[in-house]
């Protein structure tokens, strides 16, 4: 599978159909993102479904791809993407952070074991260059145990889990969709600044709420959490509610606006403030 | 366009987390945690996530500065080094001192102590480990023969009982707390002994809020229960330890009733905690500055060692005595000999054979007389006996006890050189200031708290005209005529260090590129040592040392009715030179505060966020009150990061008699509104 992806990347670079490829490179025993600019470099390209392709850089609050697009205006960039990476690209384009027309997705599918580990409902990009599209895992698997609990027990569970938080903001930093210039988690309206644990439940829930129509189920938030808070149980629940209520799937259709940003008659809300765009 | 990820080690606490600096065209644009690291596993705390921001702060020192008249003037490197070389030659060896840095690399600390010993001819070299874990190094060497964390951080996850004493782990070593919480969720028993209701106390099965400074009584009390209930590990004691009888005799009087009276910890929780610790199949002790920073610091450490030996909780996974070192490389700075009584690898300067080895290695006659420690240097400076000081990457004007005294000492110096990345409170007193570089601008190694030697890789070129500290030391040594500083890279320095330091004998950059190595690593084919004292203790048999409880040097009285204790917060680091230049951290906690219990606040008529004045026999500060149940009645807490309300104006510079560590954790204070 790796060879197929490498071949495709080499072709694209050699034919100058892309100016560079953004993918993972093996370095110092780690798979880390790299900007491949020559076909010869591609031999070091690796695929690692467990490694993220792009966090949001701090303190600029910009995703790497928007940084790169600014550095290479008008140039096409290839992006080696898992299903979730591709969904992130689509959502970033909807948020006007990147120009999708200048991105060439070189997609690959995750295998069944990986899909199960991630409880991923769509472990493949739309047109994978490599790998077979395996069956997705229903998202309910991640949270159905919780739904079986009484409400007061659920509250207790979340109180215990979220009170572990040490305010590293890792969930936000690792999230490819958390690019707001003005992050709600940092505002004193929602939580007392400089104090641990942050107030339950607002500190995390303001982010969960914000993610309900953005989350592309990459799971990076949970992997970044130094206290192992099971964040995906909430994000997946929110995703499934968005599906039930609005038949909406973040990251699948670049043309479809978020239902949260539309009125009851489904017309897009006019005159959006900048931060909601 | 050039993009790269530079794999490196976090410059804050001793957990040794690793991440990649994301570098785009010489600009560090972000941090990418290392998913495959054995400790951090792709996770970081808030300081780690922002560890790149201070590197390019506009406040960085970019040129050497020389004091002329009332202020500093920029100078060339040539001139600055010439002035230092000329001046340092003026003093006899006993009148000069060197302070190395727990923030700098192993190689730089090695060079700094070598500079003191070879070029200046003195053993007057120390660093701020004196202020944090000097008692650990002394205490654990006495008990076990090796003064370092016995086990590895990730092992905590499989510990069945974790006893934390004097460590606010979730805030000071968040990625260590990660494993403690994991263990707890897997069913381990958690015991937290801390005067404050710290974050982990919320998860504790037993929280033992001892009165500050009564740790020996508490620990002896636990051991009294274990012995009186026959829960000790008799086989381990007879096979692997010595001096149990004298020890048993000493703990006899520490009955639960007596200890409850001294410490304020309820008898029942003491008994229950002792049983839980003794009965589990793998119990681990985690401690930090809450017990080391006392006049009885060594006694506290030795008592932890006694407890582990009494129950056989040493030499196995998930057990041990685990001091958490506070800085990225405080372990390493000690390991490589930035201490006044030992050469690299804890080899005594007083031992003739060892001295000869170093004299041959460094081709120089060396002094046999152990040198001065940090606080002693300030004392001697004030007396006029220490004339010149060369200090690298330390800020005693905020970090040392009784700042008024520190200022008087430093101000009396005839010649004072400070090498740092920022104009610190200390640098302001210097005659020459040299601009060193941050971790992001140089190669080297840090050794984290679990003896893990890890690479630091250069991500960007030095800012302005600043230079890597290892280069500065070498250039200065050469200027002073030494031929023993011909190194072309930090890797070269490591090679020399490995030749002379048995515990680092097998360490090389070539090997470190493939992964970390935990010392002792005596040879090139040795895999490193995750767990110490497995079959036998470093000193042969583990030694029980009877210890009697003594009160802190200063107790509350009518004039000064409160006990003041100090520490750090999760959002800042030490003297704030780095973290107060990071926007995210500054937004969380912009200035200092004193934590006061609601009852005490009411008694002195203070409301939340009101300004109070806190005074001790050393001095007084004005600071914002934070009313909280985290502290008990009669105890107040102040973080020491903030120059404008510096806790160390107040602290007591009285020292542990052996380790010479000051009593930061308990002194008497009074408070009033305004």
Interface residues (C-beta under 8 A of the other chain):
Chain A: X27 X28 X29 X30 X31 X32 X33 X34 X35 X37 X50 X51 X55 X56 X57 X58 X59 X60 X64 X67 X68 X71 X72 X163 X164 X166 X167 X168 X169 X170 X173 X174 X186 X193 X194 X196 X197 X223 X224 X225 X226 X227 X228
Chain B: X1 X3 X4 X5 X7 X20 X22 X24 X25 X29 X30 X31 X32 X33 X34 X35 X36 X42 X43 X44 X45 X46 X48 X49 X50 X53 X170 X171 X174 X175 X177 X178 X181 X182 X185 X199 X202 X513 X514 X515 X570 X571 X583 X584 X587 X588 X589 X590
